[in-house]
């Protein structure tokens, strides 16, 4: 069984047992995360329920595995004639969730 969920402004294709990195959630490690914004649920070959925009009554349940930050992204700005350089970095926080089950 697979599903497509929407969280943090992005869409993710998930199945039970998958680990996904999503935008940071305000939950602790070990807590349960329930995703109600399910766009599609498919259980087999020709068995797919497509939402309009969401599938009614479907939800995906996961467990928070990790709260961390991604690798650093370096931003370098350079102005050629004045030789100005600006170097900054950014580390995006994320939540890693393991999908436990999909309820349709």
C-alpha positions in Angstrom: 0.0 0.0 0.0 1.3 3.4 -0.9 0.1 7.0 -0.3 0.9 10.5 -1.3 0.9 13.0 1.6 1.3 16.7 1.8 3.3 18.3 4.6 5.4 21.4 4.8 4.3 22.6 1.4 5.7 19.5 -0.3 4.3 16.1 -1.4 5.8 12.8 -0.5 5.1 9.3 -1.8 5.3 6.9 1.2 4.8 3.3 2.0 5.0 1.5 5.4 8.6 1.2 6.6 9.8 4.2 4.7 11.9 6.9 6.4 11.4 10.4 5.0 13.0 13.8 5.9 10.3 16.5 6.1 10.1 20.1 7.2 10.6 20.5 11.0 7.6 19.4 13.2 7.2 20.5 16.8 7.4 16.9 18.2 9.9 15.0 20.2 11.8 11.8 19.2 9.5 8.8 19.7 6.3 10.8 19.4 3.6 9.8 16.9 3.0 12.0 13.8 -0.4 11.8 12.0 -0.7 13.2 8.5 -4.3 13.9 7.5 -3.6 15.6 4.2 -3.6 12.5 2.0 -3.8 13.1 -1.7 -3.8 9.5 -3.0 -4.1 6.0 -1.6 -3.3 2.9 -3.6 -3.5 -0.6 -2.3 -2.9 -2.8 -5.4 -3.0 -3.0 -9.1 -6.2 -1.2 -10.0 -7.2 0.0 -6.5 -6.4 3.7 -6.2 -8.4 6.4 -4.4 -7.6 9.9 -5.6 -8.7 12.8 -3.5 -10.5 15.9 -4.6 -8.3 17.5 -3.2 -8.0 15.1 -0.2 -9.0 11.5 0.3 -11.8 11.5 2.9 -11.1 9.5 6.1 -7.5 8.5 5.1 -4.5 9.2 7.3 -0.9 8.2 7.5 0.7 7.4 10.9 4.4 7.7 11.5 6.9 7.8 14.3 9.5 10.6 14.8 12.9 9.1 14.5 15.2 12.1 14.5 15.2 15.9 14.9 18.3 17.4 13.2 19.8 19.8 10.7 20.8 19.2 7.1 24.2 19.7 5.6 25.4 23.3 5.4 24.7 25.2 2.2 27.3 27.9 1.4 26.1 31.2 -0.1 28.8 33.2 -1.7 28.1 36.6 -3.2 30.8 38.5 -5.1 30.8 41.9 -6.7 33.6 42.0 -9.3 34.6 45.7 -9.6 34.6 46.5 -5.9 35.9 43.1 -4.8 33.2 42.8 -2.2 32.7 39.2 -0.9 30.0 38.0 1.4 30.0 34.4 2.6 27.1 33.0 4.6 25.8 29.5 5.4 22.5 27.9 6.2 21.5 24.6 7.8 17.9 23.7 7.3 16.2 21.9 10.3 14.3 18.7 9.5 12.4 15.9 11.1 12.9 12.3 10.1 9.8 10.2 10.3 9.3 6.5 9.8 6.0 5.6 8.3 4.2 2.9 10.4 0.8 2.4 8.7 -1.6 3.8 6.2 -5.2 3.9 7.1 -7.7 4.2 4.2 
